[in-house]
Amino acid sequence: MKLNILRADPAGNITLFVLDPVPVGDRAGIAARLMALPGSDVEQVGYLCPPVMGGAGRMEMAGGEFCGNATRAFGMLISRRLGGEPQVLVEVSGCAAPVAVDVDLSGGTARAQMPLPRSVSRVEADGHSGTLVDLGGIAHLVVEDIPPSLEFFQKAEPLFERFPGAEAYGVIFLDARKGTLTPLVKVPAADTLVWEGSCGSGSLAAAVAQSRTDGPFVRAYVQPAGTVEASVIRKNGKAASAWIGGPVILDSPCEIEI
């Protein structure tokens, strides 16, 4: 099988876009084959699809989940195709409406509007308190000052059973003092569990967990392979708007055979 693909690097969260039509039922298997290619550094795969809500383009992740970094990269791709539009509205899996992406092609950055939390709650996992943030297409548990480990993820994983509609979930290991975080994210439908180079939705979840008062909260979170800036504006104690931004590198399209 030959596929036209494009590799994107949004702050180290390496994403492969498949530019050809692929049936939904084949996407998880093809994504697994692409991620397993020799020398691959790909962490996730998205598929370009025809728009259905009036957006300038549509992208669906292999597991049907929402991904903030992939959204930023896809927004830059669509902007480039449209001749450098500074803002585009794109459709992405896990979101019920088009998402705005601000693009600076000359600066190599993109900033995406993010879904607002459906719920935020304080919980405990393995004796540690954390903040559970449900973003609809993905949910995250933010824990502070706990060494990143698969063991903790597995102990915390039952917490996500309360979100049966979440196509993906992760544990965000945050060093609150340094502003660094390490994301471990699972996508059940794609059968992946990945220590991501960076995580856009995880960065937003961290900002939601750390913001306390009304007004803007902005923080750049340094992650294993890149930095993502997350911003939240709270009104009446709740998040009223949210964005993530940072660098994006798009490679040239190419054809491969798998």
ZADO-108883 format. One record per residue (C-alpha): x, y, z; residue number from 0; residue in one letter. Coordinates in pm, 1 decimal, padded with zeros to 6 digits. Each point is the difference from the previous one (the first is absolute). Example, Ala and Ser with C-alpha at 12.3 -4.5 7.8 and 13.67 -1.06 7.14 Angstrom:
! residues 2
+----------+----------+----------+-----+-----+
|     east |    north |       up |   n | res |
+----------+----------+----------+-----+-----+
|  01230.0 | -00450.0 |  00780.0 |   0 |   A |
|  00137.0 |  00344.0 | -00066.0 |   1 |   S |
+----------+----------+----------+-----+-----+
! end
This chain:
! residues 258
+----------+----------+----------+-----+-----+
|     east |    north |       up |   n | res |
+----------+----------+----------+-----+-----+
|  00000.0 |  00000.0 |  00000.0 |   0 |   M |
|  00129.9 |  00342.2 | -00099.5 |   1 |   K |
| -00092.2 |  00305.5 |  00206.7 |   2 |   L |
|  00069.2 |  00370.0 | -00032.2 |   3 |   N |
|  00104.8 |  00129.1 |  00339.9 |   4 |   I |
|  00135.7 |  00310.9 |  00170.4 |   5 |   L |
|  00201.8 |  00004.6 |  00321.6 |   6 |   R |
| -00072.0 |  00284.7 |  00243.4 |   7 |   A |
|  00193.9 |  00101.0 |  00309.6 |   8 |   D |
| -00218.4 |  00207.6 |  00234.4 |   9 |   P |
|  00233.7 |  00061.8 |  00296.0 |  10 |   A |
|  00144.8 | -00351.4 | -00019.3 |  11 |   G |
| -00336.1 | -00184.5 | -00008.2 |  12 |   N |
|  00080.6 | -00166.0 | -00332.6 |  13 |   I |
| -00315.1 | -00045.0 | -00206.7 |  14 |   T |
| -00038.7 | -00171.7 | -00335.3 |  15 |   L |
| -00282.1 |  00119.6 | -00223.7 |  16 |   F |
| -00133.7 | -00246.6 | -00256.6 |  17 |   V |
| -00111.6 |  00207.4 | -00296.1 |  18 |   L |
| -00190.7 | -00275.5 | -00184.1 |  19 |   D |
| -00352.7 | -00119.4 |  00087.8 |  20 |   P |
|  00006.1 | -00295.9 |  00240.6 |  21 |   V |
| -00311.5 | -00181.9 |  00127.3 |  22 |   P |
| -00062.5 |  00051.8 |  00371.7 |  23 |   V |
|  00028.5 | -00369.8 |  00074.2 |  24 |   G |
|  00349.8 | -00017.8 | -00151.5 |  25 |   D |
|  00149.5 |  00302.4 |  00173.4 |  26 |   R |
|  00119.0 | -00153.7 |  00327.5 |  27 |   A |
|  00176.4 | -00285.4 | -00179.8 |  28 |   G |
|  00165.6 |  00229.3 | -00253.0 |  29 |   I |
|  00106.0 |  00237.6 |  00276.9 |  30 |   A |
|  00164.1 | -00288.0 |  00186.7 |  31 |   A |
|  00191.3 | -00101.8 | -00314.0 |  32 |   R |
|  00112.9 |  00357.3 | -00063.8 |  33 |   L |
|  00117.0 |  00049.2 |  00357.9 |  34 |   M |
|  00190.4 | -00330.4 | -00013.4 |  35 |   A |
|  00201.9 |  00082.7 | -00311.6 |  36 |   L |
|  00378.0 | -00021.6 |  00053.1 |  37 |   P |
|  00136.5 |  00328.6 |  00132.4 |  38 |   G |
| -00347.1 |  00143.5 |  00059.0 |  39 |   S |
| -00035.2 |  00266.3 |  00269.2 |  40 |   D |
| -00374.1 |  00039.4 | -00060.3 |  41 |   V |
| -00215.9 |  00017.8 |  00313.0 |  42 |   E |
| -00341.8 |  00029.3 | -00163.7 |  43 |   Q |
| -00174.2 | -00007.6 | -00337.3 |  44 |   V |
| -00273.8 |  00220.4 | -00140.8 |  45 |   G |
| -00202.9 | -00039.1 | -00319.2 |  46 |   Y |
| -00114.2 |  00277.3 | -00231.2 |  47 |   L |
| -00372.7 | -00022.0 | -00077.0 |  48 |   C |
| -00261.4 |  00208.8 | -00183.8 |  49 |   P |
| -00149.0 |  00275.9 |  00220.4 |  50 |   P |
| -00353.0 | -00059.9 |  00128.5 |  51 |   V |
| -00058.4 |  00316.1 |  00207.7 |  52 |   M |
|  00114.2 |  00276.0 | -00233.9 |  53 |   G |
|  00362.3 |  00006.4 |  00118.9 |  54 |   G |
|  00295.4 |  00068.7 | -00228.5 |  55 |   A |
|  00113.0 | -00360.1 |  00050.8 |  56 |   G |
| -00061.3 | -00302.9 |  00217.1 |  57 |   R |
|  00240.0 | -00230.2 |  00184.1 |  58 |   M |
| -00088.6 | -00312.0 |  00196.1 |  59 |   E |
|  00243.9 | -00172.6 |  00232.9 |  60 |   M |
|  00053.9 | -00375.1 | -00029.7 |  61 |   A |
| -00198.7 | -00069.2 |  00316.6 |  62 |   G |
| -00259.0 |  00272.8 | -00053.1 |  63 |   G |
|  00148.5 |  00199.9 |  00286.8 |  64 |   E |
|  00068.3 |  00372.4 |  00029.3 |  65 |   F |
|  00362.2 |  00117.5 | -00009.9 |  66 |   C |
|  00091.2 |  00364.8 |  00052.2 |  67 |   G |
|  00348.2 | -00022.7 | -00150.3 |  68 |   N |
| -00125.6 | -00184.6 | -00308.8 |  69 |   A |
| -00267.0 |  00269.4 | -00034.6 |  70 |   T |
|  00266.5 |  00272.2 |  00004.9 |  71 |   R |
|  00202.2 | -00182.7 | -00263.3 |  72 |   A |
| -00304.4 | -00067.8 | -00216.7 |  73 |   F |
| -00099.4 |  00365.8 |  00022.7 |  74 |   G |
|  00343.9 |  00098.0 | -00128.4 |  75 |   M |
| -00030.7 | -00250.9 | -00284.9 |  76 |   L |
| -00337.4 |  00142.9 | -00104.0 |  77 |   I |
|  00129.5 |  00356.5 |  00032.4 |  78 |   S |
|  00290.9 | -00085.3 | -00226.5 |  79 |   R |
| -00235.1 | -00155.3 | -00255.4 |  80 |   R |
| -00212.3 |  00317.0 |  00006.7 |  81 |   L |
|  00296.8 |  00225.7 | -00068.0 |  82 |   G |
|  00085.3 |  00100.3 |  00354.7 |  83 |   G |
| -00333.4 |  00084.1 |  00163.1 |  84 |   E |
|  00075.0 |  00130.8 |  00353.3 |  85 |   P |
| -00304.1 | -00176.3 |  00146.6 |  86 |   Q |
| -00179.7 | -00310.4 | -00119.3 |  87 |   V |
| -00298.7 | -00195.3 |  00128.9 |  88 |   L |
|  00066.1 | -00372.3 | -00006.4 |  89 |   V |
| -00200.6 | -00306.0 |  00095.9 |  90 |   E |
|  00164.9 | -00260.0 |  00222.6 |  91 |   V |
| -00110.6 | -00324.6 |  00156.9 |  92 |   S |
| -00125.5 |  00029.5 |  00354.4 |  93 |   G |
| -00144.5 |  00349.6 | -00058.1 |  94 |   C |
| -00361.3 |  00073.1 | -00087.4 |  95 |   A |
|  00078.4 |  00332.5 | -00171.8 |  96 |   A |
|  00281.4 |  00144.9 | -00212.1 |  97 |   P |
|  00307.6 |  00120.4 |  00189.7 |  98 |   V |
|  00182.1 |  00328.7 | -00062.5 |  99 |   A |
|  00374.6 | -00019.4 | -00061.6 | 100 |   V |
|  00217.4 |  00313.5 | -00019.4 | 101 |   D |
|  00301.5 | -00060.2 | -00223.4 | 102 |   V |
|  00326.6 |  00190.7 | -00044.4 | 103 |   D |
|  00171.1 | -00171.6 | -00291.6 | 104 |   L |
|  00304.0 |  00229.3 |  00005.6 | 105 |   S |
|  00046.8 | -00055.8 |  00373.0 | 106 |   G |
| -00073.3 | -00371.4 | -00019.2 | 107 |   G |
| -00265.7 |  00003.8 |  00273.5 | 108 |   T |
| -00365.9 | -00091.1 |  00030.3 | 109 |   A |
| -00250.2 |  00064.8 |  00278.3 | 110 |   R |
| -00320.6 | -00202.8 |  00031.0 | 111 |   A |
| -00323.3 |  00066.8 |  00181.2 | 112 |   Q |
| -00068.5 | -00282.0 |  00243.5 | 113 |   M |
| -00320.1 | -00164.0 |  00120.6 | 114 |   P |
| -00103.2 |  00117.2 |  00343.5 | 115 |   L |
| -00002.3 | -00253.9 |  00281.9 | 116 |   P |
| -00325.8 | -00187.8 |  00042.2 | 117 |   R |
|  00096.4 | -00071.1 |  00358.0 | 118 |   S |
|  00288.1 |  00061.5 |  00241.1 | 119 |   V |
|  00027.9 | -00193.3 |  00325.5 | 120 |   S |
|  00248.0 | -00076.0 |  00274.0 | 121 |   R |
|  00067.6 | -00371.4 |  00032.9 | 122 |   V |
|  00243.9 | -00241.3 |  00160.5 | 123 |   E |
|  00206.7 | -00273.0 | -00163.3 | 124 |   A |
|  00238.3 | -00228.3 |  00187.8 | 125 |   D |
| -00009.5 |  00235.2 |  00297.4 | 126 |   G |
|  00081.4 |  00311.3 | -00204.2 | 127 |   H |
| -00241.2 |  00283.6 | -00074.9 | 128 |   S |
| -00042.1 |  00131.8 | -00350.7 | 129 |   G |
| -00228.8 |  00192.4 | -00232.1 | 130 |   T |
| -00212.9 | -00192.4 | -00248.8 | 131 |   L |
| -00085.9 |  00206.9 | -00307.0 | 132 |   V |
| -00253.7 | -00122.9 | -00257.4 | 133 |   D |
|  00039.0 |  00175.8 | -00335.4 | 134 |   L |
| -00252.9 | -00212.7 | -00185.1 | 135 |   G |
|  00213.3 | -00179.9 | -00259.0 | 136 |   G |
|  00276.1 | -00052.4 |  00254.3 | 137 |   I |
|  00035.8 |  00005.2 |  00378.6 | 138 |   A |
|  00308.1 |  00054.3 |  00216.7 | 139 |   H |
|  00102.5 | -00053.2 |  00359.0 | 140 |   L |
|  00247.2 |  00270.1 |  00105.1 | 141 |   V |
|  00221.4 | -00098.7 |  00293.1 | 142 |   V |
|  00272.8 |  00214.0 |  00148.4 | 143 |   E |
|  00348.8 | -00097.9 |  00111.1 | 144 |   D |
| -00038.5 | -00374.4 | -00059.7 | 145 |   I |
|  00276.2 | -00174.7 | -00200.4 | 146 |   P |
| -00136.4 | -00107.9 | -00339.0 | 147 |   P |
| -00065.1 | -00373.9 | -00008.3 | 148 |   S |
| -00210.1 | -00257.1 | -00180.3 | 149 |   L |
| -00082.3 | -00151.7 |  00338.7 | 150 |   E |
| -00175.3 |  00317.4 |  00117.9 | 151 |   F |
| -00186.0 |  00029.5 | -00330.7 | 152 |   F |
| -00134.6 | -00351.8 |  00039.7 | 153 |   Q |
| -00115.8 |  00070.1 |  00355.7 | 154 |   K |
| -00171.2 |  00321.6 | -00110.6 | 155 |   A |
| -00155.8 | -00145.6 | -00315.4 | 156 |   E |
| -00330.1 | -00111.2 |  00163.1 | 157 |   P |
| -00080.5 |  00368.8 |  00062.2 | 158 |   L |
| -00061.9 |  00044.1 | -00371.7 | 159 |   F |
| -00281.7 | -00253.6 | -00000.5 | 160 |   E |
| -00230.8 |  00286.0 |  00100.6 | 161 |   R |
|  00049.7 |  00148.4 | -00350.0 | 162 |   F |
| -00127.6 | -00270.7 | -00236.2 | 163 |   P |
| -00012.9 |  00249.2 | -00286.2 | 164 |   G |
|  00369.3 |  00095.0 |  00018.3 | 165 |   A |
|  00190.0 | -00146.5 | -00293.9 | 166 |   E |
|  00332.8 |  00061.6 |  00177.2 | 167 |   A |
|  00132.0 |  00071.4 |  00346.6 | 168 |   Y |
|  00330.4 |  00070.2 |  00166.8 | 169 |   G |
|  00187.4 |  00073.1 |  00318.2 | 170 |   V |
|  00186.0 |  00330.5 |  00002.5 | 171 |   I |
|  00295.9 | -00009.0 |  00238.6 | 172 |   F |
|  00056.2 |  00365.7 |  00090.2 | 173 |   L |
|  00292.6 |  00156.0 |  00181.0 | 174 |   D |
| -00186.1 |  00305.3 |  00124.2 | 175 |   A |
|  00307.8 |  00195.3 |  00105.7 | 176 |   R |
|  00197.5 | -00046.0 | -00323.1 | 177 |   K |
| -00299.7 |  00009.1 | -00232.0 | 178 |   G |
|  00100.7 | -00325.7 | -00167.8 | 179 |   T |
| -00233.3 | -00285.3 | -00080.5 | 180 |   L |
|  00021.9 | -00353.0 | -00134.1 | 181 |   T |
| -00308.0 | -00142.7 | -00174.3 | 182 |   P |
| -00094.3 | -00368.4 | -00027.1 | 183 |   L |
| -00302.7 | -00037.8 | -00228.5 | 184 |   V |
| -00210.9 | -00300.6 | -00097.3 | 185 |   K |
| -00228.5 | -00033.1 | -00302.5 | 186 |   V |
| -00192.6 | -00326.2 |  00046.5 | 187 |   P |
| -00144.9 | -00016.9 | -00353.1 | 188 |   A |
|  00346.7 |  00034.5 | -00152.6 | 189 |   A |
|  00151.3 | -00229.4 |  00266.4 | 190 |   D |
|  00274.1 |  00251.4 |  00085.0 | 191 |   T |
|  00155.5 |  00112.6 |  00326.7 | 192 |   L |
|  00265.4 |  00265.3 | -00064.9 | 193 |   V |
|  00240.5 |  00213.4 |  00201.9 | 194 |   W |
| -00062.8 |  00304.1 | -00217.8 | 195 |   E |
|  00262.5 |  00256.2 | -00089.5 | 196 |   G |
| -00259.5 |  00261.9 |  00086.8 | 197 |   S |
| -00375.5 |  00005.6 |  00053.2 | 198 |   C |
| -00217.5 |  00297.7 | -00085.7 | 199 |   G |
| -00314.3 | -00111.4 |  00180.2 | 200 |   S |
|  00214.4 | -00109.6 |  00294.0 | 201 |   G |
|  00152.2 |  00348.2 |  00011.2 | 202 |   S |
| -00346.5 |  00149.2 |  00010.4 | 203 |   L |
| -00103.4 | -00242.2 |  00274.9 | 204 |   A |
|  00304.5 |  00110.7 |  00201.5 | 205 |   A |
| -00095.8 |  00365.5 | -00047.5 | 206 |   A |
| -00356.7 | -00075.8 |  00110.2 | 207 |   V |
|  00133.2 | -00180.6 |  00307.0 | 208 |   A |
|  00238.1 |  00283.5 |  00090.7 | 209 |   Q |
| -00227.3 |  00297.4 | -00068.8 | 210 |   S |
| -00186.4 |  00104.6 |  00311.6 | 211 |   R |
| -00157.9 |  00343.3 | -00046.1 | 212 |   T |
| -00200.4 |  00187.9 | -00261.1 | 213 |   D |
|  00201.3 |  00158.6 | -00278.8 | 214 |   G |
|  00271.8 | -00127.3 | -00232.0 | 215 |   P |
|  00246.7 | -00274.8 |  00088.7 | 216 |   F |
|  00284.8 | -00059.6 | -00246.0 | 217 |   V |
|  00289.0 | -00240.5 |  00038.5 | 218 |   R |
|  00254.5 | -00160.1 | -00232.5 | 219 |   A |
|  00043.4 | -00366.2 |  00091.3 | 220 |   Y |
|  00336.3 | -00152.0 | -00084.5 | 221 |   V |
| -00041.4 | -00362.0 | -00106.5 | 222 |   Q |
|  00238.1 | -00277.3 | -00105.9 | 223 |   P |
|  00019.3 |  00110.2 | -00365.7 | 224 |   A |
| -00142.7 |  00351.8 | -00010.5 | 225 |   G |
| -00184.0 |  00285.0 |  00168.2 | 226 |   T |
| -00372.9 |  00072.6 | -00019.2 | 227 |   V |
| -00155.7 |  00320.0 |  00130.4 | 228 |   E |
| -00343.4 | -00043.8 |  00153.3 | 229 |   A |
| -00235.1 |  00285.0 |  00084.6 | 230 |   S |
| -00327.4 | -00006.8 |  00190.5 | 231 |   V |
| -00232.5 |  00288.7 |  00078.2 | 232 |   I |
| -00228.0 | -00064.3 |  00296.4 | 233 |   R |
| -00330.8 |  00178.8 |  00059.7 | 234 |   K |
| -00216.7 | -00065.0 |  00303.0 | 235 |   N |
|  00231.6 | -00281.2 |  00100.5 | 236 |   G |
| -00022.7 | -00190.6 | -00329.0 | 237 |   K |
|  00215.3 | -00012.6 | -00311.8 | 238 |   A |
| -00158.7 |  00229.9 | -00258.8 | 239 |   A |
|  00262.4 | -00033.1 | -00274.9 | 240 |   S |
|  00312.3 | -00204.2 | -00055.0 | 241 |   A |
|  00282.1 | -00018.7 | -00254.5 | 242 |   W |
|  00328.3 | -00181.2 | -00052.1 | 243 |   I |
|  00286.7 |  00115.6 | -00216.6 | 244 |   G |
|  00356.3 | -00068.0 | -00097.3 | 245 |   G |
|  00232.3 | -00096.1 | -00284.7 | 246 |   P |
| -00102.8 | -00223.5 | -00288.9 | 247 |   V |
|  00219.6 | -00145.3 | -00273.6 | 248 |   I |
| -00159.1 | -00152.7 | -00309.7 | 249 |   L |
|  00201.1 | -00228.8 | -00228.1 | 250 |   D |
| -00072.4 | -00029.9 | -00371.2 | 251 |   S |
| -00255.8 | -00259.7 | -00104.3 | 252 |   P |
|  00136.6 | -00331.2 | -00122.0 | 253 |   C |
| -00119.5 | -00341.5 | -00111.3 | 254 |   E |
|  00083.2 | -00318.0 |  00189.2 | 255 |   I |
| -00091.8 | -00364.1 | -00034.6 | 256 |   E |
| -00104.7 | -00212.8 |  00298.2 | 257 |   I |
+----------+----------+----------+-----+-----+
! end
